[in-house]
């Protein structure tokens, strides 16, 4: 499966979201929501990038419920 690389501007915005001082669960939900929006717009590369970020954050925060939600998106 070939996925187009995300544009640097959108990726920069997502990286900025990563460093904002928010509760980890809220960040995870924002990344999932953004990933869903990118997927709906046909930008699969950005969606995968958002889901990977939320997956890493969910694992480090030990948020099992949100971890399962993210894993569903990858299937």
C-alpha positions as CSV (number, residue, x, y, z in Angstrom):
1,X,0.0,0.0,0.0
2,X,1.6,3.2,-1.1
3,X,0.7,6.2,0.9
4,X,1.5,9.8,-0.2
5,X,3.7,11.6,2.3
6,X,1.9,14.2,4.4
7,X,2.4,17.8,3.5
8,X,4.9,19.6,5.8
9,X,2.6,22.4,6.8
10,X,-0.1,20.0,8.1
11,X,2.5,17.8,9.7
12,X,4.0,20.8,11.5
13,X,0.6,21.7,12.9
14,X,0.2,18.2,14.2
15,X,3.6,18.3,15.8
16,X,2.7,21.5,17.5
17,X,-0.4,19.9,18.9
18,X,1.9,17.2,20.3
19,X,3.7,19.7,22.5
20,X,0.6,21.7,23.7
21,X,0.0,21.3,27.4
22,X,-3.1,19.3,27.4
23,X,-4.3,16.2,29.3
24,X,-3.1,13.1,27.4
25,X,-6.6,11.7,26.9
26,X,-7.8,15.0,25.3
27,X,-4.8,15.0,23.0
28,X,-5.6,11.4,22.0
29,X,-9.2,12.3,21.2
30,X,-8.0,15.3,19.1
31,X,-5.6,13.2,17.1
32,X,-8.3,10.6,16.5
33,X,-10.8,13.3,15.4
34,X,-8.2,14.9,13.1
35,X,-7.3,11.5,11.6
36,X,-11.0,10.8,10.9
37,X,-11.3,14.2,9.2
38,X,-8.3,13.6,7.1
39,X,-9.5,10.1,6.1
40,X,-12.9,11.6,5.1
41,X,-11.1,14.1,2.9
42,X,-9.1,11.4,1.2
43,X,-5.7,12.3,2.8
44,X,-4.8,8.8,4.0
45,X,-1.2,9.7,4.8
46,X,-2.2,12.4,7.2
47,X,-4.8,10.1,8.8
48,X,-2.3,7.4,9.4
49,X,0.2,9.9,10.9
50,X,-2.5,11.2,13.3
51,X,-3.5,7.6,14.3
52,X,0.2,6.7,14.9
53,X,0.6,9.8,17.2
54,X,-2.5,8.9,19.1
55,X,-1.4,5.3,19.4
56,X,1.9,6.2,20.9
57,X,0.3,8.6,23.3
58,X,-2.3,6.1,24.4
59,X,0.4,3.5,25.1
60,X,2.4,5.9,27.2
61,X,-0.7,7.2,29.1
62,X,-2.0,3.6,29.5
63,X,-5.4,4.6,28.2
64,X,-6.7,1.1,27.3
65,X,-10.1,2.3,26.1
66,X,-8.6,4.9,23.7
67,X,-5.9,2.4,22.7
68,X,-8.6,0.0,21.4
69,X,-10.3,2.9,19.6
70,X,-7.1,3.7,17.7
71,X,-6.4,0.1,16.9
72,X,-9.9,-0.2,15.3
73,X,-9.0,2.7,13.0
74,X,-6.0,0.7,11.7
75,X,-8.0,-2.3,10.7
